[in-house]
Amino acid sequence: MWLIGDLNSLAPKWLCQGIAGYEVKQMPDEFIENSTSEQIYNLVIPTFQTLNSAGWDFETMNGFQFSYLIGEL
């Protein structure tokens, strides 16, 4: 996560978090699927702008999981 910020200080939060989470494999696939499936089914997926927010809402909107999924692509 820090390396990305060092390379590009304008890198969005979701990109830094997503790549960091993917690289360290901190969340099992089953956990990600279980915690995001309802939001995906209901099409309540956070936007890139929302995922880039600096507030505590990042965790409550499953920002780590969605960032991981984006980084995985």
Contacts in CASP RR format, 6 or more apart in sequence:
PFRMAT RR
TARGET T0000
AUTHOR 0000-0000-0000
METHOD contacts of the structure
MODEL  1
MWLIGDLNSLAPKWLCQGIAGYEVKQMPDEFIENSTSEQIYNLVIPTFQT
LNSAGWDFETMNGFQFSYLIGEL
1 16 0 8 1.000
1 17 0 8 1.000
1 19 0 8 1.000
1 20 0 8 1.000
4 11 0 8 1.000
4 15 0 8 1.000
4 16 0 8 1.000
4 19 0 8 1.000
4 20 0 8 1.000
5 11 0 8 1.000
5 16 0 8 1.000
12 48 0 8 1.000
12 51 0 8 1.000
12 52 0 8 1.000
13 51 0 8 1.000
13 52 0 8 1.000
13 53 0 8 1.000
13 54 0 8 1.000
13 58 0 8 1.000
13 67 0 8 1.000
14 48 0 8 1.000
14 51 0 8 1.000
14 52 0 8 1.000
14 63 0 8 1.000
14 66 0 8 1.000
14 67 0 8 1.000
14 70 0 8 1.000
15 67 0 8 1.000
15 70 0 8 1.000
15 71 0 8 1.000
17 58 0 8 1.000
17 63 0 8 1.000
17 64 0 8 1.000
17 67 0 8 1.000
17 68 0 8 1.000
18 64 0 8 1.000
18 67 0 8 1.000
18 68 0 8 1.000
18 70 0 8 1.000
18 71 0 8 1.000
19 71 0 8 1.000
21 27 0 8 1.000
21 64 0 8 1.000
21 67 0 8 1.000
21 68 0 8 1.000
22 68 0 8 1.000
22 71 0 8 1.000
22 72 0 8 1.000
27 64 0 8 1.000
27 65 0 8 1.000
27 68 0 8 1.000
31 65 0 8 1.000
32 65 0 8 1.000
32 68 0 8 1.000
32 69 0 8 1.000
35 62 0 8 1.000
35 65 0 8 1.000
36 62 0 8 1.000
36 65 0 8 1.000
36 66 0 8 1.000
36 69 0 8 1.000
39 45 0 8 1.000
39 62 0 8 1.000
45 66 0 8 1.000
46 61 0 8 1.000
46 62 0 8 1.000
46 63 0 8 1.000
46 66 0 8 1.000
50 57 0 8 1.000
50 61 0 8 1.000
51 58 0 8 1.000
51 61 0 8 1.000
51 63 0 8 1.000
51 66 0 8 1.000
51 67 0 8 1.000
58 64 0 8 1.000
END
